[in-house]
Every structure is written in C-alpha cells, then in structure tokens.
C-alpha cells in the first residue's frame, strides 16, 4: 500500500499551485487563449498564475519558518523559476518570438 505519511497534504497543494501557476502565466504572457479560473483571456491567465503563486507563498509562510523555506532546495527552485517568469517572461517572448 502506498504510504504518504512523510508527505503532508499542504505540501502537495503548495507544489501543485507552484506547478500550475507556471503554464497559466506563460500562456497568458504569450497571449494564448487557455481556460483558467478567470476565463479564456490572456490577462485572466496571468492573474490566475499570479494568484496561485501568491497563495503558495502564503501557505509556505504559514506552514514553515522563513529559515526552513530557505533550506529547502526543491521549494526554492520551483519558486525561482516562477519568479523569473513573472519578471522576465514577457521580455524573453519579445526577444525570441519570430517576426
């Protein structure tokens, strides 16, 4: 039988939120119509990605101390990738998009 005692349900939710925020944000900045919580618009997908990212951060801070978060490489890696796309995603699309 699968044992999940070492994994907390809240950790699973945090990971799912971080992982799901990325495609919604990427598709939003690429202006692809994709269904999200706020409809099919690209602005809605950006907002949905940011909302998931913020909820994940809040859950992390409620569940763990700031020092514990800084010592977890998996969490830091996931947060770094989402954070970089939040700030540099639009720039990279403009830079590498075919004209």
N, C-alpha and C positions, 0 to 999 in steps of 0.2 A: 504494500500500500504506500502511496506517495505521502511522504512526511513533510509538512510545511511548518513545523513548529519553529524552525530557525528563521522563517520569513514572516514578518509582520504584515498584516493586510494593508496597513497605512503605507508601508514601504512599496508595496505593489502598486498602490494608487499613485504615489509620487512618481514612480518610474513610468507608469502608463501616461500620466499627464505630461511629463517631460518628453516622452517619445511621440506623443500625439500632437504636441504643440508644434514640433518641427515641420511636418508636412503641411499643416494648415497655414503656418506662417510663410513657408516657401511658396506654396501655391497662391497665396494672397499677394505676395510681392511680385510674382510672375504674372499676375492678373489672369489667372486661370479660374474659371467658374467651377467651384467644388462645394458640395454641400457641407456646411458647418452649422454650429448652433445658431448663428445669426443669418442664415440663408445662404444663397449662392454667390453673393457679391465678393469681390476680392477684398474689400475693406472689412467685410464681416469675417472673413477667414483670418485676416491679420489680427483683428480684435479677439477672435476666438483663440488663436495661438498665444497671444499675449496674456489673455485671461487664464489659460491653462498654466502658463509659465508662472504667473503670479500666485496662483493657488498652490502650485507645487512648492514654491519658495516659502509660502506661509506655513504649509504643512511641515516642511523640513524644520523651520524655525520653532514651531510649536512642539514637535516631537524630539528634536535633538538640540543640543547646545551648539553654538556657533563654532566652537573648537572641534566638536565631533564631526561637523559638516566639513570643516577644512581638512580633516584627516581621512576622509572617505574619497578615494580616487575615482570610483565609479560615478558618484554623485557630482563631483567636481568636473569630470569630463563631460557628462551629459549637460550640466548647466553651462559650461563654457561653450559648447557647440551651439546651443540655443541662443545664448547671449551674443555670440559672434554673428549669428544670422540676424538677430534683431537689429544690430547696428551696421553690419556690412553687407547684408543680403541684397539690398536694393542697388548698392554700388557695384557689386560683383555682377548682377544681372545686366546693368548698363554696360559694363566693361566687356563682358564676354558674349552678349547677345549678338546674333548675326543681323546685319543691316540689309 
